[in-house]
Amino acid sequence: MAHEKNTSHDEVDQLMRNAQLRDELEPFFDEAIGRVNVREFSTVKENEFLASMLAWERAPVVPIGEWFEPPLALPHPEEFAHDADGEAALHQLLWETIYKLYDKRIVLDFTDHLSDRQLYCLVYRDILPSQEKKLEVADSYLHWDCCDGANDSETWLRFYASDKERHDWAAENDHPVPPRQPLPFPRRLPRRSL
């Protein structure tokens, strides 16, 4: 009997939390909330979904470099000489930066076609100044696509596309598919699945 009371109490708590989350989300209401089908989700799962939506709506938009204390600022890439010592220093700082980004739940995807200097430049020029939602949710990762297959289909097809993606692209476009090539700069970056 005590177990039934606890279960009932938990269900009531979940329903009250659900109502609270829906009230807090009302100013942000759009079609995404209407897509939550209570028949498909348990109340607990629905509450997790609504809480993640609320966290997204409330998250500040901040340049990624300012997600750090103190803000993460890198030396200009040209401050590293184009000799062995300069490349070694750039490599070391790049990897320190990759792990700092991962600590803030930022994952770099599709980097293996870029040299260390090219990837460093991308982090310096594009990632750190990028205005993004800073979510404080443990399982929320920002995946940064370092290939940009939408604007650079040749690189995507050459290095990353699956056979099916290459076939589909060829069927949709009037251009030959570039030959597949091995990744020139394979890396083992910290990963988190999408």
N, C-alpha and C positions, 0 to 999 in steps of 0.2 A: 504494500500500500504506500509506503514512504517513497518508493521508486516512482510510482505513478504521480505523486505530488510533485516530485522534482522534475519529471518530464513535463508535466503540465505547466509548472512555473517557468521552465526554460522556454517553452513554446510561447507563453504570454510575453516573456521578456523579448523574444525575437520579434513577435508581432508589434510590440511597442517600439522597438528599435526600427522596424520597417517603417512605421508611421512617422517617426522622427526623421529618418533619412529622407523620406518622400517630401516632408514639409520643408526640410532644409534645401532640397533640390528644386523646389518649385520655382524660385526665381530664374533658374537655369533650364527650365523644362523645355525639352525638345522631343523629337520623335524617338530618340534613343531610349528614353525612359519608357515610352509606350511599347517598345519592342520586348520588354521584359515580360515573358509569359510565365505567370505564376504556376501554371500547370507543369512547366518544364523544370523549374527550379524549386528546390526546397526554400523555405524562408531564410535559412542560414545563407545559402548560396546567393539568393536574391539580395540579401543585406550586404554581402561581400561586394557584389556588383555595384550596388547603389553607393556604398562607401567609397569604392574606387572612383566612381563618377564624381562624387562630391570632392574628393581629394584633387582630382584633375581640375575641376572648375575653380577651386580655391587656390591652386598652386600659382605662385608668382612666376611671371615671365622674366627671366634674368639671363644675361650673357653667361655661358657656361664657365668662362674664366672666373666669374664672380661667385660661383657655387663653392669656392674654396676660401679658407681663412688662413692667411691672407689670400687675396685673389691670385689665381694662377696666371702668371705672365711669363712668356718664354722670350729668350733673346731672338732677335731677327735672324733668320736662317743664314744670311750672308755674314754674320759675325763668326761663323764656323768656317775655317779655312777649308779649301778643297784639296787638302792633303790627308795623309793617313791619320795624323793627330786630330785634325779638325773633324774628320768623319767619325773617329772613335768617340770624341766628346759629344758629337751630335747623336750618335747611336745610344750612348749612355743616357743622355737627357731624354731622348725619345722614349726609351723603355721605362724610365722613371715616370714620365708623363702618362704613358699608357696605363700603368698600374694606379696612378693617382686618379685618372679618369674612371677606371674600373671601380675604385673605392667609392666613387660617387654614382655608381651604377650606369656608367656610359661604356658601351661595348663598341669597338671598332670592327666592322665587318668588311670583308672583301678588300684586304690590304695587300695581298701577296703579289700584285702586279706593280706595286710601287716600291721604289728604292727607299732606304731610310730617310734620305733628304727629301724626297717627294712626299712621303708620309708626314714628316715633320712639318713641311710647308703647309700641308692640308690642315694639320692640327692648329698650327699658328694662325693661318689665314682664314680658315672656314669654321673650325669647330669651336675654339675658345671664344671668339666674338659672337657666335650664334646665339640668338635670343630663343631660349627654350623654357618649357614649363619645368620648374624644379619640384618634382614630386618627392615627398618624403614617405614613400611606400616601399617596404622592404623588398617586395618581389617585382617592383616596377623598374625595368631597365630601358634606357634610351639606346637604341641600336643605330649607329651612324654608318650608313652605306658609303664606303670609300670608293666605290666603283661608279655609282650613278648610272646604272644600266639604261635608265630612261633617256638620258642625254648622250650616252656614250655606248651605244649598242655594240659597237665593234669590240671594245675591251671586254664587255660582258660575254659576248659570244666566244671570243678567243680564249678566255681564261676560266670563266665560271659557269656558263650555261650548260645545262644537262643536254643529252642527246635529244630529248623530246622538245626542250625549249629551242634548241637550234633548228630542229625540223619545223616546229610551229612558226618560228620567225621566217624561215625560208619560204613557207607557204603563204605568208602574209605580205612579204616584201619582194620587190623586183630586183634584188641584189644578191649576189652569191654570199654564202655564209663564209666568214673568214676561217682559215684553218685553225684548228685547236692547237694551243701551245702550252707547254708546261709553265707553271707559275715561276717567274724568275726570282722572287724573293719570299719563299715560304717562311711563315712565322707561326709560332704557337702562342697566340694571344690569349689572354683570359677570356673565356667564353661564357655565354649565357644564352640558352635557346630562346627563340622568339615566342 
